[in-house]
């Protein structure tokens, strides 16, 4: 267990400690177990580091609403503690967004992004959300409106604690388009063409933004494409991270 400020960060550090390290970051609402299928095959060839991002798994929640930058600084501190200077970095979804931001700021050997959001979605507010905004303006109705919001929001929002809801809102409202252009390391992107969380059009845009990048789109796969085509994903990791 690693302590960053007032947060306990649970992690696993295994494999061959003398070999090139691969660091894995899971998606929102997930934990270490979601990344083990793409880590364990490399136990003899790499040092493997998987963590429960703060707020998930066995890691504690931040005591205030972290920005993506704070997650990046937590990761930087953990890697410094583990004496890892230039990791290979693999991130899925929320973990991919953190990985993208990390790679725009700090040295990374190879980067693999799995269905990783990077820009702000522009959605027309639903009728219910427009009604809530009006209710919130009424005297004494702000708290009631907040409670109503928790019942009509996304599944991730509904399942989150108040702190994690604030973090989720900051996450989805953070645009990393300009940061993607700053990534210098070789990058590989994996997506599913049936991803209903982050549309596949974003994958093609991300490939255009990152200077040294390639893309594979799995036909018929969802937001968890990397697991749905596990053998193919592990083959890509093996050939890309040498």
C-alpha positions in Angstrom: 0.0 0.0 0.0 1.4 3.4 -1.0 0.4 6.7 0.7 -0.1 9.8 -1.4 -1.1 12.8 0.7 -4.1 11.4 2.6 -5.0 8.7 0.2 -4.0 5.0 0.4 -3.2 3.5 -3.0 -3.4 -0.2 -3.4 -1.1 -1.7 -6.1 0.5 -5.0 -7.3 4.2 -5.0 -8.3 5.2 -8.4 -9.8 6.9 -10.1 -12.7 10.6 -9.7 -13.6 11.8 -6.7 -11.7 14.9 -6.4 -13.9 12.8 -6.0 -17.1 11.0 -3.1 -18.7 8.0 -2.0 -16.5 4.4 -2.0 -17.8 2.0 0.1 -15.7 -1.8 -0.6 -16.1 -4.6 1.8 -15.2 -8.2 0.6 -15.2 -11.4 2.3 -16.1 -14.1 4.1 -14.0 -15.7 1.8 -11.4 -13.2 -1.0 -12.0 -10.2 -2.3 -10.2 -6.9 -4.2 -10.5 -8.7 -7.4 -11.6 -9.9 -5.8 -14.9 -6.3 -5.4 -16.0 -4.8 -8.7 -14.9 -5.8 -10.5 -18.1 -3.6 -8.2 -20.1 -0.8 -8.3 -17.5 -0.3 -11.9 -16.4 0.8 -13.1 -19.9 3.9 -10.9 -19.5 5.0 -12.0 -16.0 8.2 -13.6 -17.4 9.2 -10.7 -19.7 8.3 -7.5 -17.9 7.9 -5.9 -14.5 4.1 -5.4 -14.0 2.5 -2.7 -11.9 -1.3 -2.5 -11.6 -3.0 -0.2 -9.2 -6.5 0.5 -7.9 -7.0 4.1 -8.8 -8.0 6.2 -5.8 -11.7 5.8 -5.2 -11.9 2.3 -6.5 -11.0 -1.3 -5.4 -9.0 -1.3 -2.2 -7.7 2.3 -2.6 -9.3 5.0 -0.5 -11.2 7.9 -1.9 -9.7 11.3 -2.1 -11.0 13.6 0.6 -11.6 16.3 -2.0 -12.6 16.2 -5.7 -9.4 15.5 -7.6 -8.8 16.7 -11.1 -7.2 14.5 -13.7 -3.9 16.3 -13.0 -4.0 15.1 -9.4 -4.4 11.5 -10.5 -1.4 12.0 -12.8 0.7 13.4 -9.9 -0.3 10.5 -7.7 0.9 8.1 -10.4 4.1 10.1 -10.8 4.7 9.8 -7.0 4.0 6.1 -6.9 6.4 5.4 -9.8 9.1 7.5 -8.1 8.6 5.4 -5.0 9.0 2.3 -7.1 12.0 3.8 -8.9 10.4 3.7 -12.3 11.5 6.5 -14.5 10.1 5.8 -18.0 7.2 3.3 -17.9 5.3 1.6 -20.6 1.7 2.7 -19.9 -1.6 1.0 -20.7 -4.9 2.6 -19.7 -8.5 1.7 -20.3 -11.3 4.4 -20.4 -10.8 6.7 -17.4 -7.4 5.1 -16.9 -6.6 5.8 -20.5 -7.4 9.4 -20.1 -5.1 9.6 -17.1 -2.4 7.8 -19.1 -2.8 10.2 -22.0 -2.4 13.2 -19.7 0.6 11.6 -18.0 2.3 10.9 -21.4 1.8 14.6 -22.4 3.7 15.7 -19.3 6.3 13.0 -18.4 8.5 10.5 -20.2 6.8 7.3 -21.4 8.4 4.5 -23.4 5.3 3.2 -25.1 1.6 4.1 -24.6 -1.4 1.9 -25.3 -4.9 3.5 -25.0 -7.9 1.3 -24.7 -11.2 3.1 -25.5 -9.9 6.2 -23.9 -12.0 9.4 -23.9 -10.1 12.6 -24.4 -12.6 15.3 -25.2 -15.7 16.9 -23.8 -19.0 15.5 -25.1 -21.4 18.1 -26.2 -24.9 16.8 -25.4 -28.2 18.5 -25.6 -29.6 18.4 -22.1 -32.6 16.1 -21.6 -36.0 17.4 -20.7 -35.5 16.1 -17.1 -32.2 17.8 -16.8 -33.6 21.1 -18.1 -36.4 20.8 -15.5 -33.9 20.2 -12.7 -32.0 23.4 -13.6 -35.2 25.3 -13.3 -36.1 23.6 -10.0 -32.6 24.4 -8.6 -33.2 28.1 -9.1 -36.3 28.1 -6.9 -35.7 29.2 -3.2 -34.8 26.3 -1.0 -34.9 23.7 -3.8 -31.2 23.3 -4.5 -30.6 20.3 -2.2 -33.8 18.6 -3.5 -32.6 19.1 -7.1 -29.3 17.5 -6.3 -31.0 14.5 -4.8 -33.2 14.2 -7.9 -30.2 14.4 -10.2 -28.6 11.4 -8.5 -31.7 9.4 -9.6 -31.7 10.4 -13.3 -28.0 10.6 -14.0 -25.7 8.0 -15.6 -25.1 4.7 -13.9 -21.6 5.7 -13.0 -22.9 8.9 -11.4 -25.7 7.1 -9.5 -23.3 4.5 -8.1 -20.7 7.1 -7.0 -20.2 8.7 -3.6 -20.6 12.5 -3.5 -16.8 13.0 -3.8 -16.5 10.6 -6.6 -19.5 12.2 -8.4 -17.6 15.5 -8.3 -14.5 13.8 -9.7 -16.6 12.2 -12.4 -18.0 15.6 -13.4 -14.5 17.1 -13.6 -13.3 14.1 -15.6 -16.0 14.3 -18.3 -15.6 18.1 -18.5 -11.8 17.9 -19.1 -10.7 18.2 -22.7 -7.3 16.8 -23.5 -7.3 17.6 -27.3 -4.3 19.9 -27.0 -2.5 17.5 -24.6 -2.8 14.6 -27.1 -0.8 16.7 -29.6 2.1 16.9 -27.1 2.6 13.1 -26.8 6.0 12.1 -28.1 6.2 8.4 -27.4 5.0 5.7 -29.8 1.3 5.1 -29.1 -1.1 2.4 -30.1 -4.9 2.8 -29.8 -7.4 -0.1 -29.5 -11.2 0.5 -29.8 -14.4 -1.4 -30.5 -16.7 -0.2 -33.3 -19.8 -0.8 -31.1 -18.5 1.3 -28.2 -21.5 3.2 -26.9 -19.5 5.0 -24.1 -16.8 6.6 -26.3 -17.7 6.5 -30.0 -15.3 5.0 -32.5 -15.1 8.3 -34.4 -13.1 9.6 -31.4 -10.5 6.8 -32.0 -9.8 8.1 -35.5 -9.6 11.6 -34.3 -7.2 10.6 -31.5 -5.0 8.8 -34.0 -4.8 12.0 -36.0 -3.9 14.1 -33.0 -1.1 11.9 -31.6 1.9 12.3 -33.9 3.4 8.8 -33.6 0.3 6.6 -33.3 -1.5 3.6 -34.8 -5.0 2.3 -34.4 -6.8 -1.0 -34.5 -10.6 -1.2 -34.4 -12.2 -4.5 -33.3 -15.3 -5.2 -35.3 -18.4 -6.0 -33.3 -16.8 -5.1 -30.0 -17.9 -2.7 -27.2 -16.2 -0.4 -24.7 -14.5 -3.5 -23.3 -13.0 -4.5 -26.7 -9.6 -5.2 -25.2 -11.1 -8.1 -23.2 -13.5 -9.3 -25.9 -10.5 -9.9 -28.2 -8.1 -10.8 -25.4 -5.8 -12.9 -27.5 -5.5 -10.2 -30.1 -4.9 -7.5 -27.5 -2.1 -9.5 -25.8 -0.5 -10.1 -29.2 -0.5 -6.4 -29.9 1.0 -5.7 -26.5 3.7 -8.3 -27.0 4.7 -6.9 -30.4 4.4 -3.2 -29.5 6.1 -3.3 -26.1 9.3 -5.1 -26.9 
